[in-house]
């Protein structure tokens, strides 16, 4: 991979994670600690975490170059 493709992928992931984070804040902003998280909320949090993980991998790849 080239630096340019990594930068492109990074920009796409950042825009996607921004949208997902806004969606999470909109849907689940009023948190009740006495009730468990719904499956939708868990999957949304997992997807956001996966994107941040990939962003960290991109940073590591760019540093190796």
PQR file of N, CA, C, O and H, with PARSE charges and radii, in Angstrom:
ATOM      1  N   UNK A   1       0.839  -1.191   0.000 -0.4000 1.5000
ATOM      2  CA  UNK A   1       0.000   0.000   0.000 -0.0000 2.0000
ATOM      3  C   UNK A   1       0.878   1.246   0.000  0.5500 1.7000
ATOM      4  O   UNK A   1       1.970   1.264   0.568 -0.5500 1.4000
ATOM      5  N   UNK A   2       0.378   2.263  -0.641 -0.4000 1.5000
ATOM      6  CA  UNK A   2       1.106   3.517  -0.665 -0.0000 2.0000
ATOM      7  C   UNK A   2       0.545   4.453   0.399  0.5500 1.7000
ATOM      8  O   UNK A   2      -0.525   4.218   0.960 -0.5500 1.4000
ATOM      9  H   UNK A   2      -0.509   2.249  -1.102  0.4000 1.0000
ATOM     10  N   UNK A   3       1.271   5.485   0.651 -0.4000 1.5000
ATOM     11  CA  UNK A   3       0.827   6.465   1.646 -0.0000 2.0000
ATOM     12  C   UNK A   3      -0.470   7.123   1.195  0.5500 1.7000
ATOM     13  O   UNK A   3      -1.342   7.421   2.011 -0.5500 1.4000
ATOM     14  H   UNK A   3       2.141   5.676   0.195  0.4000 1.0000
ATOM     15  N   UNK A   4      -0.588   7.344  -0.100 -0.4000 1.5000
ATOM     16  CA  UNK A   4      -1.786   7.990  -0.630 -0.0000 2.0000
ATOM     17  C   UNK A   4      -3.021   7.117  -0.406  0.5500 1.7000
ATOM     18  O   UNK A   4      -4.075   7.635  -0.037 -0.5500 1.4000
ATOM     19  H   UNK A   4       0.120   7.101  -0.763  0.4000 1.0000
ATOM     20  N   UNK A   5      -2.917   5.815  -0.620 -0.4000 1.5000
ATOM     21  CA  UNK A   5      -4.069   4.934  -0.396 -0.0000 2.0000
ATOM     22  C   UNK A   5      -4.396   4.843   1.089  0.5500 1.7000
ATOM     23  O   UNK A   5      -5.564   4.759   1.467 -0.5500 1.4000
ATOM     24  H   UNK A   5      -2.061   5.394  -0.921  0.4000 1.0000
ATOM     25  N   UNK A   6      -3.363   4.859   1.930 -0.4000 1.5000
ATOM     26  CA  UNK A   6      -3.604   4.844   3.373 -0.0000 2.0000
ATOM     27  C   UNK A   6      -4.306   6.123   3.829  0.5500 1.7000
ATOM     28  O   UNK A   6      -5.201   6.080   4.672 -0.5500 1.4000
ATOM     29  H   UNK A   6      -2.414   4.927   1.622  0.4000 1.0000
ATOM     30  N   UNK A   7      -3.894   7.257   3.267 -0.4000 1.5000
ATOM     31  CA  UNK A   7      -4.543   8.529   3.607 -0.0000 2.0000
ATOM     32  C   UNK A   7      -5.996   8.549   3.152  0.5500 1.7000
ATOM     33  O   UNK A   7      -6.864   9.065   3.856 -0.5500 1.4000
ATOM     34  H   UNK A   7      -3.166   7.292   2.581  0.4000 1.0000
ATOM     35  N   UNK A   8      -6.260   7.992   1.983 -0.4000 1.5000
ATOM     36  CA  UNK A   8      -7.626   7.938   1.471 -0.0000 2.0000
ATOM     37  C   UNK A   8      -8.495   7.064   2.363  0.5500 1.7000
ATOM     38  O   UNK A   8      -9.613   7.437   2.719 -0.5500 1.4000
ATOM     39  H   UNK A   8      -5.555   7.572   1.411  0.4000 1.0000
ATOM     40  N   UNK A   9      -7.968   5.897   2.719 -0.4000 1.5000
ATOM     41  CA  UNK A   9      -8.724   4.999   3.595 -0.0000 2.0000
ATOM     42  C   UNK A   9      -8.960   5.644   4.956  0.5500 1.7000
ATOM     43  O   UNK A   9     -10.039   5.509   5.532 -0.5500 1.4000
ATOM     44  H   UNK A   9      -7.060   5.594   2.430  0.4000 1.0000
ATOM     45  N   UNK A  10      -7.958   6.340   5.466 -0.4000 1.5000
ATOM     46  CA  UNK A  10      -8.070   7.025   6.762 -0.0000 2.0000
ATOM     47  C   UNK A  10      -9.178   8.073   6.730  0.5500 1.7000
ATOM     48  O   UNK A  10      -9.981   8.158   7.660 -0.5500 1.4000
ATOM     49  H   UNK A  10      -7.081   6.450   4.999  0.4000 1.0000
ATOM     50  N   UNK A  11      -9.226   8.867   5.668 -0.4000 1.5000
ATOM     51  CA  UNK A  11     -10.255   9.898   5.551 -0.0000 2.0000
ATOM     52  C   UNK A  11     -11.655   9.280   5.496  0.5500 1.7000
ATOM     53  O   UNK A  11     -12.589   9.785   6.119 -0.5500 1.4000
ATOM     54  H   UNK A  11      -8.574   8.798   4.912  0.4000 1.0000
ATOM     55  N   UNK A  12     -11.789   8.192   4.751 -0.4000 1.5000
ATOM     56  CA  UNK A  12     -13.089   7.524   4.655 -0.0000 2.0000
ATOM     57  C   UNK A  12     -13.522   6.969   6.005  0.5500 1.7000
ATOM     58  O   UNK A  12     -14.685   7.088   6.392 -0.5500 1.4000
ATOM     59  H   UNK A  12     -11.031   7.781   4.245  0.4000 1.0000
ATOM     60  N   UNK A  13     -12.577   6.361   6.720 -0.4000 1.5000
ATOM     61  CA  UNK A  13     -12.902   5.799   8.029 -0.0000 2.0000
ATOM     62  C   UNK A  13     -13.256   6.887   9.036  0.5500 1.7000
ATOM     63  O   UNK A  13     -14.160   6.712   9.853 -0.5500 1.4000
ATOM     64  H   UNK A  13     -11.633   6.265   6.407  0.4000 1.0000
ATOM     65  N   UNK A  14     -12.546   8.004   8.978 -0.4000 1.5000
ATOM     66  CA  UNK A  14     -12.850   9.100   9.896 -0.0000 2.0000
ATOM     67  C   UNK A  14     -14.243   9.677   9.654  0.5500 1.7000
ATOM     68  O   UNK A  14     -14.953  10.002  10.605 -0.5500 1.4000
ATOM     69  H   UNK A  14     -11.811   8.146   8.314  0.4000 1.0000
ATOM     70  N   UNK A  15     -14.630   9.803   8.402 -0.4000 1.5000
ATOM     71  CA  UNK A  15     -15.968  10.315   8.115 -0.0000 2.0000
ATOM     72  C   UNK A  15     -17.030   9.312   8.566  0.5500 1.7000
ATOM     73  O   UNK A  15     -18.078   9.697   9.084 -0.5500 1.4000
ATOM     74  H   UNK A  15     -14.053   9.539   7.630  0.4000 1.0000
ATOM     75  N   UNK A  16     -16.750   8.032   8.367 -0.4000 1.5000
ATOM     76  CA  UNK A  16     -17.698   6.999   8.784 -0.0000 2.0000
ATOM     77  C   UNK A  16     -17.847   6.959  10.300  0.5500 1.7000
ATOM     78  O   UNK A  16     -18.959   6.839  10.814 -0.5500 1.4000
ATOM     79  H   UNK A  16     -15.899   7.720   7.946  0.4000 1.0000
ATOM     80  N   UNK A  17     -16.724   7.060  11.020 -0.4000 1.5000
ATOM     81  CA  UNK A  17     -16.787   7.005  12.477 -0.0000 2.0000
ATOM     82  C   UNK A  17     -17.460   8.256  13.039  0.5500 1.7000
ATOM     83  O   UNK A  17     -18.111   8.190  14.082 -0.5500 1.4000
ATOM     84  H   UNK A  17     -15.820   7.158  10.603  0.4000 1.0000
ATOM     85  N   UNK A  18     -17.313   9.374  12.374 -0.4000 1.5000
ATOM     86  CA  UNK A  18     -18.000  10.595  12.810 -0.0000 2.0000
ATOM     87  C   UNK A  18     -19.511  10.425  12.715  0.5500 1.7000
ATOM     88  O   UNK A  18     -20.247  10.835  13.613 -0.5500 1.4000
ATOM     89  H   UNK A  18     -16.784   9.428  11.527  0.4000 1.0000
ATOM     90  N   UNK A  19     -19.964   9.826  11.635 -0.4000 1.5000
ATOM     91  CA  UNK A  19     -21.395   9.577  11.442 -0.0000 2.0000
ATOM     92  C   UNK A  19     -21.907   8.592  12.478  0.5500 1.7000
ATOM     93  O   UNK A  19     -22.971   8.803  13.061 -0.5500 1.4000
ATOM     94  H   UNK A  19     -19.367   9.493  10.906  0.4000 1.0000
ATOM     95  N   UNK A  20     -21.164   7.522  12.713 -0.4000 1.5000
ATOM     96  CA  UNK A  20     -21.603   6.513  13.678 -0.0000 2.0000
ATOM     97  C   UNK A  20     -21.612   7.060  15.104  0.5500 1.7000
ATOM     98  O   UNK A  20     -22.506   6.733  15.885 -0.5500 1.4000
ATOM     99  H   UNK A  20     -20.300   7.351  12.240  0.4000 1.0000
ATOM    100  N   UNK A  21     -20.634   7.883  15.448 -0.4000 1.5000
ATOM    101  CA  UNK A  21     -20.589   8.474  16.777 -0.0000 2.0000
ATOM    102  C   UNK A  21     -21.767   9.427  16.984  0.5500 1.7000
ATOM    103  O   UNK A  21     -22.362   9.452  18.062 -0.5500 1.4000
ATOM    104  H   UNK A  21     -19.907   8.148  14.814  0.4000 1.0000
ATOM    105  N   UNK A  22     -22.099  10.197  15.974 -0.4000 1.5000
ATOM    106  CA  UNK A  22     -23.255  11.087  16.069 -0.0000 2.0000
ATOM    107  C   UNK A  22     -24.540  10.283  16.216  0.5500 1.7000
ATOM    108  O   UNK A  22     -25.434  10.661  16.973 -0.5500 1.4000
ATOM    109  H   UNK A  22     -21.616  10.177  15.099  0.4000 1.0000
ATOM    110  N   UNK A  23     -24.629   9.184  15.496 -0.4000 1.5000
ATOM    111  CA  UNK A  23     -25.803   8.312  15.598 -0.0000 2.0000
ATOM    112  C   UNK A  23     -25.922   7.734  16.999  0.5500 1.7000
ATOM    113  O   UNK A  23     -27.018   7.668  17.556 -0.5500 1.4000
ATOM    114  H   UNK A  23     -23.903   8.877  14.880  0.4000 1.0000
ATOM    115  N   UNK A  24     -24.804   7.317  17.565 -0.4000 1.5000
ATOM    116  CA  UNK A  24     -24.802   6.758  18.920 -0.0000 2.0000
ATOM    117  C   UNK A  24     -25.239   7.804  19.929  0.5500 1.7000
ATOM    118  O   UNK A  24     -26.032   7.514  20.825 -0.5500 1.4000
ATOM    119  H   UNK A  24     -23.914   7.371  17.113  0.4000 1.0000
ATOM    120  N   UNK A  25     -24.726   9.023  19.790 -0.4000 1.5000
ATOM    121  CA  UNK A  25     -25.103  10.097  20.712 -0.0000 2.0000
ATOM    122  C   UNK A  25     -26.584  10.419  20.592  0.5500 1.7000
ATOM    123  O   UNK A  25     -27.248  10.697  21.591 -0.5500 1.4000
ATOM    124  H   UNK A  25     -24.082   9.259  19.062  0.4000 1.0000
ATOM    125  N   UNK A  26     -27.097  10.381  19.381 -0.4000 1.5000
ATOM    126  CA  UNK A  26     -28.502  10.696  19.149 -0.0000 2.0000
ATOM    127  C   UNK A  26     -29.424   9.622  19.731  0.5500 1.7000
ATOM    128  O   UNK A  26     -30.420   9.933  20.384 -0.5500 1.4000
ATOM    129  H   UNK A  26     -26.558  10.155  18.570  0.4000 1.0000
ATOM    130  N   UNK A  27     -29.080   8.362  19.487 -0.4000 1.5000
ATOM    131  CA  UNK A  27     -29.958   7.267  19.894 -0.0000 2.0000
ATOM    132  C   UNK A  27     -29.806   6.877  21.358  0.5500 1.7000
ATOM    133  O   UNK A  27     -30.785   6.521  22.013 -0.5500 1.4000
ATOM    134  H   UNK A  27     -28.271   8.109  18.957  0.4000 1.0000
ATOM    135  N   UNK A  28     -28.582   6.944  21.870 -0.4000 1.5000
ATOM    136  CA  UNK A  28     -28.319   6.409  23.202 -0.0000 2.0000
ATOM    137  C   UNK A  28     -27.689   7.431  24.134  0.5500 1.7000
ATOM    138  O   UNK A  28     -26.817   7.084  24.931 -0.5500 1.4000
ATOM    139  H   UNK A  28     -27.787   7.233  21.338  0.4000 1.0000
ATOM    140  N   UNK A  29     -28.113   8.676  24.048 -0.4000 1.5000
ATOM    141  CA  UNK A  29     -27.511   9.720  24.869 -0.0000 2.0000
ATOM    142  C   UNK A  29     -28.021   9.683  26.312  0.5500 1.7000
ATOM    143  O   UNK A  29     -27.306  10.083  27.232 -0.5500 1.4000
ATOM    144  H   UNK A  29     -28.821   8.958  23.401  0.4000 1.0000
ATOM    145  N   UNK A  30     -29.236   9.210  26.511 -0.4000 1.5000
ATOM    146  CA  UNK A  30     -29.802   9.178  27.852 -0.0000 2.0000
ATOM    147  C   UNK A  30     -29.574   7.786  28.439  0.5500 1.7000
ATOM    148  O   UNK A  30     -30.449   6.922  28.371 -0.5500 1.4000
ATOM    149  H   UNK A  30     -29.816   8.885  25.765  0.4000 1.0000
ATOM    150  N   UNK A  31     -28.405   7.582  29.007 -0.4000 1.5000
ATOM    151  CA  UNK A  31     -27.997   6.268  29.467 -0.0000 2.0000
ATOM    152  C   UNK A  31     -28.606   5.942  30.830  0.5500 1.7000
ATOM    153  O   UNK A  31     -28.569   6.765  31.745 -0.5500 1.4000
ATOM    154  H   UNK A  31     -27.694   8.284  29.063  0.4000 1.0000
ATOM    155  N   UNK A  32     -29.156   4.756  30.957 -0.4000 1.5000
ATOM    156  CA  UNK A  32     -29.692   4.261  32.225 -0.0000 2.0000
ATOM    157  C   UNK A  32     -28.812   3.096  32.658  0.5500 1.7000
ATOM    158  O   UNK A  32     -28.808   2.043  32.019 -0.5500 1.4000
ATOM    159  H   UNK A  32     -29.185   4.087  30.214  0.4000 1.0000
ATOM    160  N   UNK A  33     -28.065   3.286  33.750 -0.4000 1.5000
ATOM    161  CA  UNK A  33     -27.098   2.264  34.148 -0.0000 2.0000
ATOM    162  C   UNK A  33     -27.762   1.037  34.763  0.5500 1.7000
ATOM    163  O   UNK A  33     -27.104   0.014  34.957 -0.5500 1.4000
ATOM    164  H   UNK A  33     -28.069   4.141  34.269  0.4000 1.0000
ATOM    165  N   UNK A  34     -29.033   1.120  35.068 -0.4000 1.5000
ATOM    166  CA  UNK A  34     -29.717  -0.022  35.677 -0.0000 2.0000
ATOM    167  C   UNK A  34     -30.187  -1.040  34.645  0.5500 1.7000
ATOM    168  O   UNK A  34     -30.485  -2.182  34.997 -0.5500 1.4000
ATOM    169  H   UNK A  34     -29.567   1.951  34.911  0.4000 1.0000
ATOM    170  N   UNK A  35     -30.258  -0.644  33.379 -0.4000 1.5000
ATOM    171  CA  UNK A  35     -30.706  -1.552  32.339 -0.0000 2.0000
ATOM    172  C   UNK A  35     -29.534  -1.903  31.429  0.5500 1.7000
ATOM    173  O   UNK A  35     -28.685  -1.056  31.151 -0.5500 1.4000
ATOM    174  H   UNK A  35     -30.016   0.284  33.094  0.4000 1.0000
ATOM    175  N   UNK A  36     -29.487  -3.141  30.969 -0.4000 1.5000
ATOM    176  CA  UNK A  36     -28.380  -3.533  30.085 -0.0000 2.0000
ATOM    177  C   UNK A  36     -28.487  -2.858  28.721  0.5500 1.7000
ATOM    178  O   UNK A  36     -29.551  -2.391  28.313 -0.5500 1.4000
ATOM    179  H   UNK A  36     -30.176  -3.829  31.195  0.4000 1.0000
ATOM    180  N   UNK A  37     -27.339  -2.825  28.026 -0.4000 1.5000
ATOM    181  CA  UNK A  37     -27.315  -2.251  26.680 -0.0000 2.0000
ATOM    182  C   UNK A  37     -28.084  -3.145  25.718  0.5500 1.7000
ATOM    183  O   UNK A  37     -28.092  -4.369  25.853 -0.5500 1.4000
ATOM    184  H   UNK A  37     -26.476  -3.204  28.357  0.4000 1.0000
ATOM    185  N   UNK A  38     -28.719  -2.523  24.765 -0.4000 1.5000
ATOM    186  CA  UNK A  38     -29.414  -3.293  23.743 -0.0000 2.0000
ATOM    187  C   UNK A  38     -28.384  -3.891  22.774  0.5500 1.7000
ATOM    188  O   UNK A  38     -27.233  -3.458  22.720 -0.5500 1.4000
ATOM    189  H   UNK A  38     -28.713  -1.529  24.656  0.4000 1.0000
ATOM    190  N   UNK A  39     -28.820  -4.875  22.027 -0.4000 1.5000
ATOM    191  CA  UNK A  39     -27.926  -5.505  21.054 -0.0000 2.0000
ATOM    192  C   UNK A  39     -27.497  -4.517  19.974  0.5500 1.7000
ATOM    193  O   UNK A  39     -26.364  -4.567  19.496 -0.5500 1.4000
ATOM    194  H   UNK A  39     -29.755  -5.227  22.070  0.4000 1.0000
ATOM    195  N   UNK A  40     -28.408  -3.614  19.590 -0.4000 1.5000
ATOM    196  CA  UNK A  40     -28.066  -2.609  18.581 -0.0000 2.0000
ATOM    197  C   UNK A  40     -26.973  -1.673  19.088  0.5500 1.7000
ATOM    198  O   UNK A  40     -26.052  -1.320  18.351 -0.5500 1.4000
ATOM    199  H   UNK A  40     -29.329  -3.573  19.979  0.4000 1.0000
ATOM    200  N   UNK A  41     -27.086  -1.275  20.352 -0.4000 1.5000
ATOM    201  CA  UNK A  41     -26.089  -0.384  20.923 -0.0000 2.0000
ATOM    202  C   UNK A  41     -24.739  -1.088  21.026  0.5500 1.7000
ATOM    203  O   UNK A  41     -23.703  -0.484  20.748 -0.5500 1.4000
ATOM    204  H   UNK A  41     -27.834  -1.562  20.950  0.4000 1.0000
ATOM    205  N   UNK A  42     -24.744  -2.344  21.418 -0.4000 1.5000
ATOM    206  CA  UNK A  42     -23.503  -3.111  21.511 -0.0000 2.0000
ATOM    207  C   UNK A  42     -22.835  -3.248  20.149  0.5500 1.7000
ATOM    208  O   UNK A  42     -21.617  -3.107  20.036 -0.5500 1.4000
ATOM    209  H   UNK A  42     -25.586  -2.834  21.644  0.4000 1.0000
ATOM    210  N   UNK A  43     -23.621  -3.521  19.124 -0.4000 1.5000
ATOM    211  CA  UNK A  43     -23.038  -3.676  17.791 -0.0000 2.0000
ATOM    212  C   UNK A  43     -22.507  -2.346  17.264  0.5500 1.7000
ATOM    213  O   UNK A  43     -21.487  -2.318  16.576 -0.5500 1.4000
ATOM    214  H   UNK A  43     -24.610  -3.636  19.216  0.4000 1.0000
ATOM    215  N   UNK A  44     -23.187  -1.247  17.578 -0.4000 1.5000
ATOM    216  CA  UNK A  44     -22.729   0.074  17.161 -0.0000 2.0000
ATOM    217  C   UNK A  44     -21.409   0.417  17.835  0.5500 1.7000
ATOM    218  O   UNK A  44     -20.493   0.922  17.186 -0.5500 1.4000
ATOM    219  H   UNK A  44     -24.016  -1.270  18.137  0.4000 1.0000
ATOM    220  N   UNK A  45     -21.304   0.147  19.125 -0.4000 1.5000
ATOM    221  CA  UNK A  45     -20.065   0.399  19.859 -0.0000 2.0000
ATOM    222  C   UNK A  45     -18.939  -0.479  19.312  0.5500 1.7000
ATOM    223  O   UNK A  45     -17.801  -0.027  19.183 -0.5500 1.4000
ATOM    224  H   UNK A  45     -22.048  -0.264  19.652  0.4000 1.0000
ATOM    225  N   UNK A  46     -19.255  -1.711  18.999 -0.4000 1.5000
ATOM    226  CA  UNK A  46     -18.262  -2.630  18.441 -0.0000 2.0000
ATOM    227  C   UNK A  46     -17.771  -2.149  17.084  0.5500 1.7000
ATOM    228  O   UNK A  46     -16.576  -2.212  16.796 -0.5500 1.4000
ATOM    229  H   UNK A  46     -20.180  -2.078  19.104  0.4000 1.0000
ATOM    230  N   UNK A  47     -18.675  -1.677  16.261 -0.4000 1.5000
ATOM    231  CA  UNK A  47     -18.296  -1.178  14.937 -0.0000 2.0000
ATOM    232  C   UNK A  47     -17.398   0.055  15.046  0.5500 1.7000
ATOM    233  O   UNK A  47     -16.425   0.185  14.303 -0.5500 1.4000
ATOM    234  H   UNK A  47     -19.646  -1.626  16.494  0.4000 1.0000
ATOM    235  N   UNK A  48     -17.723   0.952  15.967 -0.4000 1.5000
ATOM    236  CA  UNK A  48     -16.896   2.137  16.187 -0.0000 2.0000
ATOM    237  C   UNK A  48     -15.503   1.720  16.667  0.5500 1.7000
ATOM    238  O   UNK A  48     -14.500   2.270  16.212 -0.5500 1.4000
ATOM    239  H   UNK A  48     -18.513   0.846  16.570  0.4000 1.0000
ATOM    240  N   UNK A  49     -15.442   0.755  17.581 -0.4000 1.5000
ATOM    241  CA  UNK A  49     -14.155   0.282  18.091 -0.0000 2.0000
ATOM    242  C   UNK A  49     -13.326  -0.359  16.988  0.5500 1.7000
ATOM    243  O   UNK A  49     -12.110  -0.177  16.945 -0.5500 1.4000
ATOM    244  H   UNK A  49     -16.257   0.309  17.951  0.4000 1.0000
ATOM    245  N   UNK A  50     -13.966  -1.105  16.095 -0.4000 1.5000
ATOM    246  CA  UNK A  50     -13.254  -1.734  14.980 -0.0000 2.0000
ATOM    247  C   UNK A  50     -12.664  -0.696  14.036  0.5500 1.7000
ATOM    248  O   UNK A  50     -11.560  -0.873  13.521 -0.5500 1.4000
ATOM    249  H   UNK A  50     -14.955  -1.253  16.129  0.4000 1.0000
ATOM    250  N   UNK A  51     -13.398   0.380  13.813 -0.4000 1.5000
ATOM    251  CA  UNK A  51     -12.893   1.439  12.930 -0.0000 2.0000
ATOM    252  C   UNK A  51     -11.679   2.119  13.562  0.5500 1.7000
ATOM    253  O   UNK A  51     -10.687   2.381  12.882 -0.5500 1.4000
ATOM    254  H   UNK A  51     -14.295   0.523  14.231  0.4000 1.0000
ATOM    255  N   UNK A  52     -11.758   2.405  14.873 -0.4000 1.5000
ATOM    256  CA  UNK A  52     -10.612   3.023  15.539 -0.0000 2.0000
ATOM    257  C   UNK A  52      -9.405   2.084  15.539  0.5500 1.7000
ATOM    258  O   UNK A  52      -8.264   2.537  15.443 -0.5500 1.4000
ATOM    259  H   UNK A  52     -12.564   2.192  15.425  0.4000 1.0000
ATOM    260  N   UNK A  53      -9.653   0.800  15.646 -0.4000 1.5000
ATOM    261  CA  UNK A  53      -8.575  -0.174  15.582 -0.0000 2.0000
ATOM    262  C   UNK A  53      -7.896  -0.134  14.217  0.5500 1.7000
ATOM    263  O   UNK A  53      -6.668  -0.151  14.133 -0.5500 1.4000
ATOM    264  H   UNK A  53     -10.579   0.432  15.724  0.4000 1.0000
ATOM    265  N   UNK A  54      -8.676  -0.082  13.166 -0.4000 1.5000
ATOM    266  CA  UNK A  54      -8.120   0.004  11.813 -0.0000 2.0000
ATOM    267  C   UNK A  54      -7.355   1.312  11.621  0.5500 1.7000
ATOM    268  O   UNK A  54      -6.316   1.330  10.961 -0.5500 1.4000
ATOM    269  H   UNK A  54      -9.674  -0.068  13.234  0.4000 1.0000
ATOM    270  N   UNK A  55      -7.864   2.412  12.195 -0.4000 1.5000
ATOM    271  CA  UNK A  55      -7.156   3.691  12.097 -0.0000 2.0000
ATOM    272  C   UNK A  55      -5.782   3.590  12.761  0.5500 1.7000
ATOM    273  O   UNK A  55      -4.801   4.128  12.247 -0.5500 1.4000
ATOM    274  H   UNK A  55      -8.708   2.397  12.731  0.4000 1.0000
ATOM    275  N   UNK A  56      -5.711   2.904  13.898 -0.4000 1.5000
ATOM    276  CA  UNK A  56      -4.420   2.716  14.562 -0.0000 2.0000
ATOM    277  C   UNK A  56      -3.482   1.873  13.701  0.5500 1.7000
ATOM    278  O   UNK A  56      -2.280   2.135  13.653 -0.5500 1.4000
ATOM    279  H   UNK A  56      -6.508   2.467  14.316  0.4000 1.0000
ATOM    280  N   UNK A  57      -4.024   0.868  13.024 -0.4000 1.5000
ATOM    281  CA  UNK A  57      -3.201   0.048  12.137 -0.0000 2.0000
ATOM    282  C   UNK A  57      -2.642   0.877  10.986  0.5500 1.7000
ATOM    283  O   UNK A  57      -1.494   0.703  10.579 -0.5500 1.4000
ATOM    284  H   UNK A  57      -5.000   0.656  13.062  0.4000 1.0000
ATOM    285  N   UNK A  58      -3.460   1.768  10.476 -0.4000 1.5000
ATOM    286  CA  UNK A  58      -3.014   2.644   9.386 -0.0000 2.0000
ATOM    287  C   UNK A  58      -1.855   3.523   9.852  0.5500 1.7000
ATOM    288  O   UNK A  58      -0.874   3.702   9.131 -0.5500 1.4000
ATOM    289  H   UNK A  58      -4.394   1.909  10.807  0.4000 1.0000
ATOM    290  N   UNK A  59      -1.973   4.065  11.052 -0.4000 1.5000
ATOM    291  CA  UNK A  59      -0.902   4.910  11.595 -0.0000 2.0000
ATOM    292  C   UNK A  59       0.388   4.104  11.715  0.5500 1.7000
ATOM    293  O   UNK A  59       1.462   4.594  11.364 -0.5500 1.4000
ATOM    294  H   UNK A  59      -2.770   3.920  11.638  0.4000 1.0000
ATOM    295  N   UNK A  60       0.290   2.872  12.209 -0.4000 1.5000
ATOM    296  CA  UNK A  60       1.480   2.028  12.335 -0.0000 2.0000
ATOM    297  C   UNK A  60       2.091   1.732  10.974  0.5500 1.7000
ATOM    298  O   UNK A  60       3.313   1.755  10.825 -0.5500 1.4000
ATOM    299  H   UNK A  60      -0.582   2.473  12.494  0.4000 1.0000
ATOM    300  N   UNK A  61       1.254   1.454   9.981 -0.4000 1.5000
ATOM    301  CA  UNK A  61       1.746   1.161   8.632 -0.0000 2.0000
ATOM    302  C   UNK A  61       2.470   2.373   8.038  0.5500 1.7000
ATOM    303  O   UNK A  61       3.505   2.235   7.387 -0.5500 1.4000
ATOM    304  H   UNK A  61       0.261   1.435  10.102  0.4000 1.0000
ATOM    305  N   UNK A  62       1.899   3.572   8.276 -0.4000 1.5000
ATOM    306  CA  UNK A  62       2.516   4.782   7.745 -0.0000 2.0000
ATOM    307  C   UNK A  62       3.862   5.050   8.411  0.5500 1.7000
ATOM    308  O   UNK A  62       4.789   5.535   7.763 -0.5500 1.4000
ATOM    309  H   UNK A  62       1.058   3.683   8.805  0.4000 1.0000
ATOM    310  N   UNK A  63       3.972   4.741   9.689 -0.4000 1.5000
ATOM    311  CA  UNK A  63       5.245   4.956  10.393 -0.0000 2.0000
ATOM    312  C   UNK A  63       6.329   3.998   9.913  0.5500 1.7000
ATOM    313  O   UNK A  63       7.512   4.337   9.932 -0.5500 1.4000
ATOM    314  H   UNK A  63       3.219   4.347  10.215  0.4000 1.0000
ATOM    315  N   UNK A  64       5.926   2.794   9.479 -0.4000 1.5000
ATOM    316  CA  UNK A  64       6.906   1.830   8.984 -0.0000 2.0000
ATOM    317  C   UNK A  64       7.494   2.249   7.638  0.5500 1.7000
ATOM    318  O   UNK A  64       8.618   1.873   7.306 -0.5500 1.4000
ATOM    319  H   UNK A  64       4.965   2.518   9.463  0.4000 1.0000
ATOM    320  N   UNK A  65       6.741   3.024   6.868 -0.4000 1.5000
ATOM    321  CA  UNK A  65       7.186   3.417   5.527 -0.0000 2.0000
ATOM    322  C   UNK A  65       8.272   4.460   5.567  0.5500 1.7000
ATOM    323  O   UNK A  65       8.751   4.892   4.519 -0.5500 1.4000
ATOM    324  H   UNK A  65       5.828   3.330   7.138  0.4000 1.0000
TER
END
